């Protein structure tokens, strides 16, 4: 079974020793946005000659948007699912140049917001968004705010912050420079979509149709419709989850209910050579309910990735696959409905809630008399046609739909009928990323020699979820049976 890959931000603290590349000092391209009443509602990034503004789509519903008195947004020149380019009635400042391409994975960018705060960020993965390619990043300083800019080391705008990213714990996501460039190019057409206008103050005789005053609310409780923008009460949470509109400024973040916490007293126990039990039965959970949900995070501390497993209120533990000889870190979150995986644990929570386990080395794989005679890779089409064995592949081959990278093995063993072993294949990329797939292997009797194969299509698909292209270089493939390493080989991507 292929497990989905996630980025382990706590493990990436190991990168703290790297020297960050600071963006060149220059005027901030980020400006605050005000509504018709002059109240701050967000921020955006100046583009072009300073008369265009890139802003999150979630702000386009605000009435009477302006940068400052006298500089107003006249309409939308282009828009996508995540962002829009608006025209200004006059120049609002100096824009910084737009980067020609998105920043590289693990490179450093600098966050800039309208308040003038800046901070270093680490790019984690590329992601495909509805409006084009973007990237996730770790915000070390908290300066990356929705609508703010991310600058590369040349002082160019590399992306716009969209919000938190639920699929990577503690990460944020940005629309990349390439998607911004495409949006800006679309804004060249003379097609302007109108923005909401500022509403005129209500006349005195119209006040009778407005919501009740605070004094009236004390005598007459508000109806459910009047409370749609307020936090739901305890009795309402079960039947009335938060409205989607309340989360529009945070793409990818689940509609999590309040009360998500990190659990203490989580126990880790090995169950065999390559299975670990994560048990939170001893945790003090004061608000366990039928809609309780648990997220279990676990990953090898030597790689920047973590797996996530979901459990229900009826479960107090789960089994996860691990590779012997590695040290794993584990933590568990509890919430109701959908767990808010974007929460960042405090230093105290990291110290008390994150558990570590050194997984013992597994014994040599010899209980089945197993020997490895031959192992090679080849590409196989969706029709089952296999190409010749190869050790070098191209990005186009590995990215082509319907064509999978297949591991072919010739091995010898002697075993009783219907004995099963666990099977794992891991691939380490030139950047140190780890992708793996797990499953089972059934041994049959009376076979002096066995020829078998396993498709790595799942690893290919997962890789392309987080990367646009296959990184050129050497990839290390390792094969495990019952948690013990039995073979290793390399292949190269040109």
Helices and strands as residue ranges (DSSP letters): E 6-7, G 11-17, E 30-34, E 40-47, E 52-56, G 57-59, E 66-68, E 71-79, E 83-88, E 108-112, E 118-129, E 132-139, E 149-151, E 157-165, E 171-176, H 177-186, G 204-209, H 214-219, G 244-247, E 261-262, E 267-270, E 275-279, E 292-300, E 305-312, E 317-321, E 327-336, H 347-353, E 355-358, E 371-381, E 392-393, H 395-399, E 403-412, E 419-428, E 434-443, E 450-455, H 457-466, E 473-481, E 484-493
